[in-house]
């Protein structure tokens, strides 16, 4: 086998290994990014739920306070 052919085969092998490695890294990066997005979405949903519960509690307290004041005014 000539040195040029051996060199070309070696370069082809190196390119193939590099492409496989790059593809694997892209796949892992995409999986990691997807996991991070899922965690972020779950966290944001939890924060929204807590905020809504807190706002509902505040509205309920405010309504009770208004009701109590009106009740005293008409007593």
mmCIF file of the N, C-alpha and C atoms, coordinates in Angstrom:
data_MODEL
# 
_entry.id   MODEL 
# 
loop_
_atom_site.group_PDB 
_atom_site.id 
_atom_site.type_symbol 
_atom_site.label_atom_id 
_atom_site.label_alt_id 
_atom_site.label_comp_id 
_atom_site.label_asym_id 
_atom_site.label_entity_id 
_atom_site.label_seq_id 
_atom_site.pdbx_PDB_ins_code 
_atom_site.Cartn_x 
_atom_site.Cartn_y 
_atom_site.Cartn_z 
_atom_site.occupancy 
_atom_site.B_iso_or_equiv 
_atom_site.pdbx_formal_charge 
_atom_site.auth_seq_id 
_atom_site.auth_comp_id 
_atom_site.auth_asym_id 
_atom_site.auth_atom_id 
_atom_site.pdbx_PDB_model_num 
ATOM 1   N N  . UNK A 1 1  ? 0.856   -1.167 0.000  1.00 0.00 ? 1  UNK A N  1 
ATOM 2   C CA . UNK A 1 1  ? 0.000   0.000  0.000  1.00 0.00 ? 1  UNK A CA 1 
ATOM 3   C C  . UNK A 1 1  ? 0.906   1.234  0.000  1.00 0.00 ? 1  UNK A C  1 
ATOM 4   N N  . UNK A 1 2  ? 0.525   2.187  -0.780 1.00 0.00 ? 2  UNK A N  1 
ATOM 5   C CA . UNK A 1 2  ? 1.368   3.381  -0.861 1.00 0.00 ? 2  UNK A CA 1 
ATOM 6   C C  . UNK A 1 2  ? 1.189   4.253  0.373  1.00 0.00 ? 2  UNK A C  1 
ATOM 7   N N  . UNK A 1 3  ? 2.192   5.083  0.608  1.00 0.00 ? 3  UNK A N  1 
ATOM 8   C CA . UNK A 1 3  ? 2.143   5.979  1.779  1.00 0.00 ? 3  UNK A CA 1 
ATOM 9   C C  . UNK A 1 3  ? 0.983   6.953  1.657  1.00 0.00 ? 3  UNK A C  1 
ATOM 10  N N  . UNK A 1 4  ? 0.662   7.392  0.440  1.00 0.00 ? 4  UNK A N  1 
ATOM 11  C CA . UNK A 1 4  ? -0.438  8.338  0.243  1.00 0.00 ? 4  UNK A CA 1 
ATOM 12  C C  . UNK A 1 4  ? -1.763  7.667  0.594  1.00 0.00 ? 4  UNK A C  1 
ATOM 13  N N  . UNK A 1 5  ? -1.954  6.426  0.142  1.00 0.00 ? 5  UNK A N  1 
ATOM 14  C CA . UNK A 1 5  ? -3.195  5.712  0.421  1.00 0.00 ? 5  UNK A CA 1 
ATOM 15  C C  . UNK A 1 5  ? -3.336  5.467  1.920  1.00 0.00 ? 5  UNK A C  1 
ATOM 16  N N  . UNK A 1 6  ? -2.240  5.055  2.581  1.00 0.00 ? 6  UNK A N  1 
ATOM 17  C CA . UNK A 1 6  ? -2.271  4.841  4.034  1.00 0.00 ? 6  UNK A CA 1 
ATOM 18  C C  . UNK A 1 6  ? -2.600  6.140  4.760  1.00 0.00 ? 6  UNK A C  1 
ATOM 19  N N  . UNK A 1 7  ? -1.971  7.237  4.305  1.00 0.00 ? 7  UNK A N  1 
ATOM 20  C CA . UNK A 1 7  ? -2.233  8.542  4.919  1.00 0.00 ? 7  UNK A CA 1 
ATOM 21  C C  . UNK A 1 7  ? -3.683  8.956  4.742  1.00 0.00 ? 7  UNK A C  1 
ATOM 22  N N  . UNK A 1 8  ? -4.229  8.718  3.564  1.00 0.00 ? 8  UNK A N  1 
ATOM 23  C CA . UNK A 1 8  ? -5.623  9.074  3.299  1.00 0.00 ? 8  UNK A CA 1 
ATOM 24  C C  . UNK A 1 8  ? -6.567  8.244  4.163  1.00 0.00 ? 8  UNK A C  1 
ATOM 25  N N  . UNK A 1 9  ? -6.277  6.942  4.291  1.00 0.00 ? 9  UNK A N  1 
ATOM 26  C CA . UNK A 1 9  ? -7.103  6.085  5.142  1.00 0.00 ? 9  UNK A CA 1 
ATOM 27  C C  . UNK A 1 9  ? -7.027  6.529  6.597  1.00 0.00 ? 9  UNK A C  1 
ATOM 28  N N  . UNK A 1 10 ? -5.842  6.908  7.041  1.00 0.00 ? 10 UNK A N  1 
ATOM 29  C CA . UNK A 1 10 ? -5.655  7.376  8.420  1.00 0.00 ? 10 UNK A CA 1 
ATOM 30  C C  . UNK A 1 10 ? -6.452  8.667  8.643  1.00 0.00 ? 10 UNK A C  1 
ATOM 31  N N  . UNK A 1 11 ? -6.355  9.572  7.695  1.00 0.00 ? 11 UNK A N  1 
ATOM 32  C CA . UNK A 1 11 ? -7.102  10.836 7.812  1.00 0.00 ? 11 UNK A CA 1 
ATOM 33  C C  . UNK A 1 11 ? -8.600  10.547 7.809  1.00 0.00 ? 11 UNK A C  1 
ATOM 34  N N  . UNK A 1 12 ? -9.045  9.656  6.932  1.00 0.00 ? 12 UNK A N  1 
ATOM 35  C CA . UNK A 1 12 ? -10.472 9.296  6.886  1.00 0.00 ? 12 UNK A CA 1 
ATOM 36  C C  . UNK A 1 12 ? -10.946 8.704  8.201  1.00 0.00 ? 12 UNK A C  1 
ATOM 37  N N  . UNK A 1 13 ? -10.111 7.850  8.781  1.00 0.00 ? 13 UNK A N  1 
ATOM 38  C CA . UNK A 1 13 ? -10.445 7.245  10.073 1.00 0.00 ? 13 UNK A CA 1 
ATOM 39  C C  . UNK A 1 13 ? -10.527 8.319  11.163 1.00 0.00 ? 13 UNK A C  1 
ATOM 40  N N  . UNK A 1 14 ? -9.577  9.234  11.168 1.00 0.00 ? 14 UNK A N  1 
ATOM 41  C CA . UNK A 1 14 ? -9.578  10.319 12.168 1.00 0.00 ? 14 UNK A CA 1 
ATOM 42  C C  . UNK A 1 14 ? -10.814 11.207 11.997 1.00 0.00 ? 14 UNK A C  1 
ATOM 43  N N  . UNK A 1 15 ? -11.173 11.500 10.749 1.00 0.00 ? 15 UNK A N  1 
ATOM 44  C CA . UNK A 1 15 ? -12.362 12.329 10.498 1.00 0.00 ? 15 UNK A CA 1 
ATOM 45  C C  . UNK A 1 15 ? -13.610 11.606 10.988 1.00 0.00 ? 15 UNK A C  1 
ATOM 46  N N  . UNK A 1 16 ? -13.710 10.307 10.702 1.00 0.00 ? 16 UNK A N  1 
ATOM 47  C CA . UNK A 1 16 ? -14.866 9.521  11.140 1.00 0.00 ? 16 UNK A CA 1 
ATOM 48  C C  . UNK A 1 16 ? -14.968 9.519  12.661 1.00 0.00 ? 16 UNK A C  1 
ATOM 49  N N  . UNK A 1 17 ? -13.848 9.289  13.355 1.00 0.00 ? 17 UNK A N  1 
ATOM 50  C CA . UNK A 1 17 ? -13.863 9.286  14.821 1.00 0.00 ? 17 UNK A CA 1 
ATOM 51  C C  . UNK A 1 17 ? -14.248 10.658 15.366 1.00 0.00 ? 17 UNK A C  1 
ATOM 52  N N  . UNK A 1 18 ? -13.712 11.710 14.736 1.00 0.00 ? 18 UNK A N  1 
ATOM 53  C CA . UNK A 1 18 ? -14.048 13.070 15.179 1.00 0.00 ? 18 UNK A CA 1 
ATOM 54  C C  . UNK A 1 18 ? -15.520 13.374 15.001 1.00 0.00 ? 18 UNK A C  1 
ATOM 55  N N  . UNK A 1 19 ? -16.080 12.947 13.865 1.00 0.00 ? 19 UNK A N  1 
ATOM 56  C CA . UNK A 1 19 ? -17.499 13.188 13.611 1.00 0.00 ? 19 UNK A CA 1 
ATOM 57  C C  . UNK A 1 19 ? -18.363 12.414 14.597 1.00 0.00 ? 19 UNK A C  1 
ATOM 58  N N  . UNK A 1 20 ? -17.990 11.163 14.889 1.00 0.00 ? 20 UNK A N  1 
ATOM 59  C CA . UNK A 1 20 ? -18.755 10.369 15.852 1.00 0.00 ? 20 UNK A CA 1 
ATOM 60  C C  . UNK A 1 20 ? -18.690 11.004 17.238 1.00 0.00 ? 20 UNK A C  1 
ATOM 61  N N  . UNK A 1 21 ? -17.514 11.472 17.612 1.00 0.00 ? 21 UNK A N  1 
ATOM 62  C CA . UNK A 1 21 ? -17.351 12.106 18.920 1.00 0.00 ? 21 UNK A CA 1 
ATOM 63  C C  . UNK A 1 21 ? -18.166 13.392 18.996 1.00 0.00 ? 21 UNK A C  1 
ATOM 64  N N  . UNK A 1 22 ? -18.099 14.189 17.928 1.00 0.00 ? 22 UNK A N  1 
ATOM 65  C CA . UNK A 1 22 ? -18.855 15.449 17.913 1.00 0.00 ? 22 UNK A CA 1 
ATOM 66  C C  . UNK A 1 22 ? -20.353 15.161 17.974 1.00 0.00 ? 22 UNK A C  1 
ATOM 67  N N  . UNK A 1 23 ? -20.804 14.151 17.244 1.00 0.00 ? 23 UNK A N  1 
ATOM 68  C CA . UNK A 1 23 ? -22.227 13.797 17.278 1.00 0.00 ? 23 UNK A CA 1 
ATOM 69  C C  . UNK A 1 23 ? -22.660 13.360 18.665 1.00 0.00 ? 23 UNK A C  1 
ATOM 70  N N  . UNK A 1 24 ? -21.808 12.594 19.332 1.00 0.00 ? 24 UNK A N  1 
ATOM 71  C CA . UNK A 1 24 ? -22.112 12.137 20.688 1.00 0.00 ? 24 UNK A CA 1 
ATOM 72  C C  . UNK A 1 24 ? -22.192 13.334 21.637 1.00 0.00 ? 24 UNK A C  1 
ATOM 73  N N  . UNK A 1 25 ? -21.260 14.264 21.500 1.00 0.00 ? 25 UNK A N  1 
ATOM 74  C CA . UNK A 1 25 ? -21.263 15.447 22.376 1.00 0.00 ? 25 UNK A CA 1 
ATOM 75  C C  . UNK A 1 25 ? -22.483 16.316 22.119 1.00 0.00 ? 25 UNK A C  1 
ATOM 76  N N  . UNK A 1 26 ? -22.884 16.444 20.851 1.00 0.00 ? 26 UNK A N  1 
ATOM 77  C CA . UNK A 1 26 ? -24.085 17.231 20.533 1.00 0.00 ? 26 UNK A CA 1 
ATOM 78  C C  . UNK A 1 26 ? -25.313 16.561 21.147 1.00 0.00 ? 26 UNK A C  1 
ATOM 79  N N  . UNK A 1 27 ? -25.397 15.235 21.041 1.00 0.00 ? 27 UNK A N  1 
ATOM 80  C CA . UNK A 1 27 ? -26.532 14.507 21.618 1.00 0.00 ? 27 UNK A CA 1 
ATOM 81  C C  . UNK A 1 27 ? -26.587 14.704 23.129 1.00 0.00 ? 27 UNK A C  1 
ATOM 82  N N  . UNK A 1 28 ? -25.420 14.561 23.795 1.00 0.00 ? 28 UNK A N  1 
ATOM 83  C CA . UNK A 1 28 ? -25.391 14.754 25.254 1.00 0.00 ? 28 UNK A CA 1 
ATOM 84  C C  . UNK A 1 28 ? -25.765 16.181 25.620 1.00 0.00 ? 28 UNK A C  1 
ATOM 85  N N  . UNK A 1 29 ? -25.268 17.146 24.844 1.00 0.00 ? 29 UNK A N  1 
ATOM 86  C CA . UNK A 1 29 ? -25.597 18.548 25.119 1.00 0.00 ? 29 UNK A CA 1 
ATOM 87  C C  . UNK A 1 29 ? -27.082 18.824 24.955 1.00 0.00 ? 29 UNK A C  1 
ATOM 88  N N  . UNK A 1 30 ? -27.684 18.238 23.919 1.00 0.00 ? 30 UNK A N  1 
ATOM 89  C CA . UNK A 1 30 ? -29.116 18.433 23.694 1.00 0.00 ? 30 UNK A CA 1 
ATOM 90  C C  . UNK A 1 30 ? -29.924 17.796 24.815 1.00 0.00 ? 30 UNK A C  1 
ATOM 91  N N  . UNK A 1 31 ? -29.517 16.613 25.257 1.00 0.00 ? 31 UNK A N  1 
ATOM 92  C CA . UNK A 1 31 ? -30.222 15.953 26.356 1.00 0.00 ? 31 UNK A CA 1 
ATOM 93  C C  . UNK A 1 31 ? -30.101 16.774 27.639 1.00 0.00 ? 31 UNK A C  1 
ATOM 94  N N  . UNK A 1 32 ? -28.907 17.305 27.873 1.00 0.00 ? 32 UNK A N  1 
ATOM 95  C CA . UNK A 1 32 ? -28.686 18.115 29.066 1.00 0.00 ? 32 UNK A CA 1 
ATOM 96  C C  . UNK A 1 32 ? -29.515 19.393 29.009 1.00 0.00 ? 32 UNK A C  1 
ATOM 97  N N  . UNK A 1 33 ? -29.535 20.027 27.838 1.00 0.00 ? 33 UNK A N  1 
ATOM 98  C CA . UNK A 1 33 ? -30.325 21.253 27.687 1.00 0.00 ? 33 UNK A CA 1 
ATOM 99  C C  . UNK A 1 33 ? -31.808 20.958 27.883 1.00 0.00 ? 33 UNK A C  1 
ATOM 100 N N  . UNK A 1 34 ? -32.268 19.842 27.337 1.00 0.00 ? 34 UNK A N  1 
ATOM 101 C CA . UNK A 1 34 ? -33.674 19.465 27.518 1.00 0.00 ? 34 UNK A CA 1 
ATOM 102 C C  . UNK A 1 34 ? -34.006 19.233 28.974 1.00 0.00 ? 34 UNK A C  1 
ATOM 103 N N  . UNK A 1 35 ? -33.086 18.600 29.692 1.00 0.00 ? 35 UNK A N  1 
ATOM 104 C CA . UNK A 1 35 ? -33.294 18.358 31.125 1.00 0.00 ? 35 UNK A CA 1 
ATOM 105 C C  . UNK A 1 35 ? -33.354 19.686 31.877 1.00 0.00 ? 35 UNK A C  1 
ATOM 106 N N  . UNK A 1 36 ? -32.438 20.605 31.536 1.00 0.00 ? 36 UNK A N  1 
ATOM 107 C CA . UNK A 1 36 ? -32.426 21.911 32.201 1.00 0.00 ? 36 UNK A CA 1 
ATOM 108 C C  . UNK A 1 36 ? -33.709 22.684 31.922 1.00 0.00 ? 36 UNK A C  1 
ATOM 109 N N  . UNK A 1 37 ? -34.208 22.611 30.688 1.00 0.00 ? 37 UNK A N  1 
ATOM 110 C CA . UNK A 1 37 ? -35.451 23.299 30.344 1.00 0.00 ? 37 UNK A CA 1 
ATOM 111 C C  . UNK A 1 37 ? -36.609 22.700 31.132 1.00 0.00 ? 37 UNK A C  1 
ATOM 112 N N  . UNK A 1 38 ? -36.643 21.371 31.232 1.00 0.00 ? 38 UNK A N  1 
ATOM 113 C CA . UNK A 1 38 ? -37.713 20.707 31.988 1.00 0.00 ? 38 UNK A CA 1 
ATOM 114 C C  . UNK A 1 38 ? -37.677 21.132 33.451 1.00 0.00 ? 38 UNK A C  1 
ATOM 115 N N  . UNK A 1 39 ? -36.461 21.145 34.053 1.00 0.00 ? 39 UNK A N  1 
ATOM 116 C CA . UNK A 1 39 ? -36.339 21.551 35.452 1.00 0.00 ? 39 UNK A CA 1 
ATOM 117 C C  . UNK A 1 39 ? -36.765 23.006 35.628 1.00 0.00 ? 39 UNK A C  1 
ATOM 118 N N  . UNK A 1 40 ? -36.350 23.861 34.692 1.00 0.00 ? 40 UNK A N  1 
ATOM 119 C CA . UNK A 1 40 ? -36.722 25.277 34.777 1.00 0.00 ? 40 UNK A CA 1 
ATOM 120 C C  . UNK A 1 40 ? -38.219 25.482 34.664 1.00 0.00 ? 40 UNK A C  1 
ATOM 121 N N  . UNK A 1 41 ? -38.840 24.736 33.765 1.00 0.00 ? 41 UNK A N  1 
ATOM 122 C CA . UNK A 1 41 ? -40.288 24.836 33.584 1.00 0.00 ? 41 UNK A CA 1 
ATOM 123 C C  . UNK A 1 41 ? -41.015 24.362 34.838 1.00 0.00 ? 41 UNK A C  1 
ATOM 124 N N  . UNK A 1 42 ? -40.549 23.255 35.421 1.00 0.00 ? 42 UNK A N  1 
ATOM 125 C CA . UNK A 1 42 ? -41.173 22.746 36.652 1.00 0.00 ? 42 UNK A CA 1 
ATOM 126 C C  . UNK A 1 42 ? -41.018 23.766 37.781 1.00 0.00 ? 42 UNK A C  1 
ATOM 127 N N  . UNK A 1 43 ? -39.827 24.378 37.885 1.00 0.00 ? 43 UNK A N  1 
ATOM 128 C CA . UNK A 1 43 ? -39.581 25.368 38.927 1.00 0.00 ? 43 UNK A CA 1 
ATOM 129 C C  . UNK A 1 43 ? -40.481 26.585 38.729 1.00 0.00 ? 43 UNK A C  1 
ATOM 130 N N  . UNK A 1 44 ? -40.578 27.045 37.475 1.00 0.00 ? 44 UNK A N  1 
ATOM 131 C CA . UNK A 1 44 ? -41.423 28.210 37.188 1.00 0.00 ? 44 UNK A CA 1 
ATOM 132 C C  . UNK A 1 44 ? -42.879 27.894 37.499 1.00 0.00 ? 44 UNK A C  1 
ATOM 133 N N  . UNK A 1 45 ? -43.328 26.698 37.151 1.00 0.00 ? 45 UNK A N  1 
ATOM 134 C CA . UNK A 1 45 ? -44.704 26.306 37.448 1.00 0.00 ? 45 UNK A CA 1 
ATOM 135 C C  . UNK A 1 45 ? -44.965 26.286 38.941 1.00 0.00 ? 45 UNK A C  1 
ATOM 136 N N  . UNK A 1 46 ? -43.993 25.800 39.690 1.00 0.00 ? 46 UNK A N  1 
ATOM 137 C CA . UNK A 1 46 ? -44.120 25.763 41.150 1.00 0.00 ? 46 UNK A CA 1 
ATOM 138 C C  . UNK A 1 46 ? -44.204 27.186 41.701 1.00 0.00 ? 46 UNK A C  1 
ATOM 139 N N  . UNK A 1 47 ? -43.353 28.078 41.181 1.00 0.00 ? 47 UNK A N  1 
ATOM 140 C CA . UNK A 1 47 ? -43.367 29.473 41.641 1.00 0.00 ? 47 UNK A CA 1 
ATOM 141 C C  . UNK A 1 47 ? -44.699 30.145 41.318 1.00 0.00 ? 47 UNK A C  1 
ATOM 142 N N  . UNK A 1 48 ? -45.239 29.884 40.121 1.00 0.00 ? 48 UNK A N  1 
ATOM 143 C CA . UNK A 1 48 ? -46.525 30.464 39.736 1.00 0.00 ? 48 UNK A CA 1 
ATOM 144 C C  . UNK A 1 48 ? -47.627 29.940 40.651 1.00 0.00 ? 48 UNK A C  1 
ATOM 145 N N  . UNK A 1 49 ? -47.589 28.644 40.930 1.00 0.00 ? 49 UNK A N  1 
ATOM 146 C CA . UNK A 1 49 ? -48.607 28.051 41.809 1.00 0.00 ? 49 UNK A CA 1 
ATOM 147 C C  . UNK A 1 49 ? -48.546 28.674 43.198 1.00 0.00 ? 49 UNK A C  1 
ATOM 148 N N  . UNK A 1 50 ? -47.327 28.810 43.746 1.00 0.00 ? 50 UNK A N  1 
ATOM 149 C CA . UNK A 1 50 ? -47.188 29.417 45.071 1.00 0.00 ? 50 UNK A CA 1 
ATOM 150 C C  . UNK A 1 50 ? -47.659 30.868 45.060 1.00 0.00 ? 50 UNK A C  1 
ATOM 151 N N  . UNK A 1 51 ? -47.312 31.595 43.991 1.00 0.00 ? 51 UNK A N  1 
ATOM 152 C CA . UNK A 1 51 ? -47.741 32.999 43.887 1.00 0.00 ? 51 UNK A CA 1 
ATOM 153 C C  . UNK A 1 51 ? -49.254 33.115 43.816 1.00 0.00 ? 51 UNK A C  1 
ATOM 154 N N  . UNK A 1 52 ? -49.875 32.228 43.056 1.00 0.00 ? 52 UNK A N  1 
ATOM 155 C CA . UNK A 1 52 ? -51.332 32.264 42.934 1.00 0.00 ? 52 UNK A CA 1 
ATOM 156 C C  . UNK A 1 52 ? -51.992 31.928 44.272 1.00 0.00 ? 52 UNK A C  1 
ATOM 157 N N  . UNK A 1 53 ? -51.442 30.942 44.970 1.00 0.00 ? 53 UNK A N  1 
ATOM 158 C CA . UNK A 1 53 ? -51.999 30.580 46.280 1.00 0.00 ? 53 UNK A CA 1 
ATOM 159 C C  . UNK A 1 53 ? -51.857 31.736 47.257 1.00 0.00 ? 53 UNK A C  1 
ATOM 160 N N  . UNK A 1 54 ? -50.707 32.398 47.233 1.00 0.00 ? 54 UNK A N  1 
ATOM 161 C CA . UNK A 1 54 ? -50.477 33.533 48.126 1.00 0.00 ? 54 UNK A CA 1 
ATOM 162 C C  . UNK A 1 54 ? -51.423 34.683 47.785 1.00 0.00 ? 54 UNK A C  1 
ATOM 163 N N  . UNK A 1 55 ? -51.583 34.949 46.490 1.00 0.00 ? 55 UNK A N  1 
ATOM 164 C CA . UNK A 1 55 ? -52.482 36.033 46.075 1.00 0.00 ? 55 UNK A CA 1 
ATOM 165 C C  . UNK A 1 55 ? -53.915 35.711 46.483 1.00 0.00 ? 55 UNK A C  1 
ATOM 166 N N  . UNK A 1 56 ? -54.316 34.453 46.312 1.00 0.00 ? 56 UNK A N  1 
ATOM 167 C CA . UNK A 1 56 ? -55.667 34.050 46.722 1.00 0.00 ? 56 UNK A CA 1 
ATOM 168 C C  . UNK A 1 56 ? -55.869 34.228 48.211 1.00 0.00 ? 56 UNK A C  1 
ATOM 169 N N  . UNK A 1 57 ? -54.858 33.887 48.983 1.00 0.00 ? 57 UNK A N  1 
ATOM 170 C CA . UNK A 1 57 ? -54.934 34.046 50.443 1.00 0.00 ? 57 UNK A CA 1 
ATOM 171 C C  . UNK A 1 57 ? -55.058 35.530 50.795 1.00 0.00 ? 57 UNK A C  1 
ATOM 172 N N  . UNK A 1 58 ? -54.261 36.374 50.126 1.00 0.00 ? 58 UNK A N  1 
ATOM 173 C CA . UNK A 1 58 ? -54.319 37.817 50.396 1.00 0.00 ? 58 UNK A CA 1 
ATOM 174 C C  . UNK A 1 58 ? -55.687 38.398 50.033 1.00 0.00 ? 58 UNK A C  1 
ATOM 175 N N  . UNK A 1 59 ? -56.257 37.949 48.917 1.00 0.00 ? 59 UNK A N  1 
ATOM 176 C CA . UNK A 1 59 ? -57.580 38.436 48.515 1.00 0.00 ? 59 UNK A CA 1 
ATOM 177 C C  . UNK A 1 59 ? -58.629 38.007 49.547 1.00 0.00 ? 59 UNK A C  1 
ATOM 178 N N  . UNK A 1 60 ? -58.518 36.773 49.985 1.00 0.00 ? 60 UNK A N  1 
ATOM 179 C CA . UNK A 1 60 ? -59.472 36.270 50.986 1.00 0.00 ? 60 UNK A CA 1 
ATOM 180 C C  . UNK A 1 60 ? -59.374 37.086 52.276 1.00 0.00 ? 60 UNK A C  1 
ATOM 181 N N  . UNK A 1 61 ? -58.133 37.380 52.716 1.00 0.00 ? 61 UNK A N  1 
ATOM 182 C CA . UNK A 1 61 ? -57.942 38.182 53.933 1.00 0.00 ? 61 UNK A CA 1 
ATOM 183 C C  . UNK A 1 61 ? -58.502 39.585 53.736 1.00 0.00 ? 61 UNK A C  1 
ATOM 184 N N  . UNK A 1 62 ? -58.251 40.158 52.553 1.00 0.00 ? 62 UNK A N  1 
ATOM 185 C CA . UNK A 1 62 ? -58.752 41.505 52.278 1.00 0.00 ? 62 UNK A CA 1 
ATOM 186 C C  . UNK A 1 62 ? -60.269 41.555 52.257 1.00 0.00 ? 62 UNK A C  1 
ATOM 187 N N  . UNK A 1 63 ? -60.879 40.559 51.654 1.00 0.00 ? 63 UNK A N  1 
ATOM 188 C CA . UNK A 1 63 ? -62.341 40.511 51.599 1.00 0.00 ? 63 UNK A CA 1 
ATOM 189 C C  . UNK A 1 63 ? -62.917 40.363 53.002 1.00 0.00 ? 63 UNK A C  1 
ATOM 190 N N  . UNK A 1 64 ? -62.304 39.540 53.827 1.00 0.00 ? 64 UNK A N  1 
ATOM 191 C CA . UNK A 1 64 ? -62.780 39.349 55.197 1.00 0.00 ? 64 UNK A CA 1 
ATOM 192 C C  . UNK A 1 64 ? -62.660 40.655 55.975 1.00 0.00 ? 64 UNK A C  1 
ATOM 193 N N  . UNK A 1 65 ? -61.542 41.377 55.752 1.00 0.00 ? 65 UNK A N  1 
ATOM 194 C CA . UNK A 1 65 ? -61.342 42.652 56.443 1.00 0.00 ? 65 UNK A CA 1 
ATOM 195 C C  . UNK A 1 65 ? -62.415 43.657 56.034 1.00 0.00 ? 65 UNK A C  1 
ATOM 196 N N  . UNK A 1 66 ? -62.718 43.731 54.748 1.00 0.00 ? 66 UNK A N  1 
ATOM 197 C CA . UNK A 1 66 ? -63.758 44.652 54.267 1.00 0.00 ? 66 UNK A CA 1 
ATOM 198 C C  . UNK A 1 66 ? -65.112 44.246 54.841 1.00 0.00 ? 66 UNK A C  1 
ATOM 199 N N  . UNK A 1 67 ? -65.388 42.952 54.827 1.00 0.00 ? 67 UNK A N  1 
ATOM 200 C CA . UNK A 1 67 ? -66.646 42.455 55.375 1.00 0.00 ? 67 UNK A CA 1 
ATOM 201 C C  . UNK A 1 67 ? -66.776 42.810 56.853 1.00 0.00 ? 67 UNK A C  1 
ATOM 202 N N  . UNK A 1 68 ? -65.681 42.619 57.605 1.00 0.00 ? 68 UNK A N  1 
ATOM 203 C CA . UNK A 1 68 ? -65.710 42.941 59.046 1.00 0.00 ? 68 UNK A CA 1 
ATOM 204 C C  . UNK A 1 68 ? -65.948 44.429 59.277 1.00 0.00 ? 68 UNK A C  1 
ATOM 205 N N  . UNK A 1 69 ? -65.329 45.283 58.454 1.00 0.00 ? 69 UNK A N  1 
ATOM 206 C CA . UNK A 1 69 ? -65.524 46.740 58.608 1.00 0.00 ? 69 UNK A CA 1 
ATOM 207 C C  . UNK A 1 69 ? -66.948 47.131 58.288 1.00 0.00 ? 69 UNK A C  1 
ATOM 208 N N  . UNK A 1 70 ? -67.498 46.539 57.207 1.00 0.00 ? 70 UNK A N  1 
ATOM 209 C CA . UNK A 1 70 ? -68.885 46.849 56.855 1.00 0.00 ? 70 UNK A CA 1 
ATOM 210 C C  . UNK A 1 70 ? -69.834 46.347 57.936 1.00 0.00 ? 70 UNK A C  1 
ATOM 211 N N  . UNK A 1 71 ? -69.545 45.184 58.476 1.00 0.00 ? 71 UNK A N  1 
ATOM 212 C CA . UNK A 1 71 ? -70.375 44.594 59.523 1.00 0.00 ? 71 UNK A CA 1 
ATOM 213 C C  . UNK A 1 71 ? -70.405 45.520 60.745 1.00 0.00 ? 71 UNK A C  1 
ATOM 214 N N  . UNK A 1 72 ? -69.229 46.083 61.112 1.00 0.00 ? 72 UNK A N  1 
ATOM 215 C CA . UNK A 1 72 ? -69.164 47.011 62.249 1.00 0.00 ? 72 UNK A CA 1 
ATOM 216 C C  . UNK A 1 72 ? -69.903 48.286 61.951 1.00 0.00 ? 72 UNK A C  1 
ATOM 217 N N  . UNK A 1 73 ? -69.837 48.756 60.709 1.00 0.00 ? 73 UNK A N  1 
ATOM 218 C CA . UNK A 1 73 ? -70.523 50.006 60.347 1.00 0.00 ? 73 UNK A CA 1 
ATOM 219 C C  . UNK A 1 73 ? -72.024 49.886 60.457 1.00 0.00 ? 73 UNK A C  1 
ATOM 220 N N  . UNK A 1 74 ? -72.557 48.715 60.162 1.00 0.00 ? 74 UNK A N  1 
ATOM 221 C CA . UNK A 1 74 ? -73.996 48.525 60.189 1.00 0.00 ? 74 UNK A CA 1 
ATOM 222 C C  . UNK A 1 74 ? -74.513 47.931 61.508 1.00 0.00 ? 74 UNK A C  1 
ATOM 223 N N  . UNK A 1 75 ? -73.623 47.742 62.462 1.00 0.00 ? 75 UNK A N  1 
ATOM 224 C CA . UNK A 1 75 ? -74.036 47.162 63.744 1.00 0.00 ? 75 UNK A CA 1 
ATOM 225 C C  . UNK A 1 75 ? -74.538 48.212 64.675 1.00 0.00 ? 75 UNK A C  1 
# 
